[in-house]
Each structure stands twice: as structure tokens, then as C-alpha cells.
């Protein structure tokens, strides 16, 4: 099982994976073109879980990813307190926090919800 966090922007998404023990591995950037996102989606399997923040391209990306990933959540960034309250805020940090929250079962909903985030 992989827990992946995507910090999505207009032209790219930063990708990170939560590892056992709470560590995070940065996996780099993915362009948010339809072809690049399709290639990424096709690399996912039914045991993979993906979390992404709601932003400009999120729901188009979520629809593509849900065809391949076993589980996914769309986070409202205003309600994802661990990210909103971070003192160091970068795309890599945001992607890592999304992956860690997913791995820690911080979310109980799945694709399409805009009600997600830590209490």
C-alpha cells in the first residue's frame, strides 16, 4: 500500500509518499497536462491511496485518478489544519503532510468530498 500526497497547482503537482514510521519520501513534480496525469494515474494500483488539496484542477485530476487508485480524498485546504498552520509552507511540505494524514487515517471520506480535513 502506498499513501501519496499531491499538492496540485495549475501547471504541476508536487508528489510525496508517506513511509512507515512517519517519514516522507519526495517523489518530485508531475506536470498537470492530461497526458502526464493519465500516465501517473495508470501507475496507480488498487492498494494505492491518494490525497490532494482542492484547487483549480483538483476534481478533473481526481476523476482521472479514481479509475486506478483504491482510495482518494480531496482536502479543503482551509480545513486541513496541519497544512494551514505549518510554519514552513512549501509545495513539498504540503504534499508530504497530505500523504502523512492519509497514512494516519486522518480522513474517513473519499473522492468528491469538500468536507475533509482534520478537526
Secondary structure, 3 states (H helix, E strand, C coil): CEEEEEEECCCEEEEEEECHHHCEEEEEEEECCHHHHHHHHHCCCCCEEEEEECCCCHHHHHHHHCCCCCEEEEECCCCCHHHHCCCCCCHHHHHHHHHHHHHCCCCCCCCCCCCCCCC
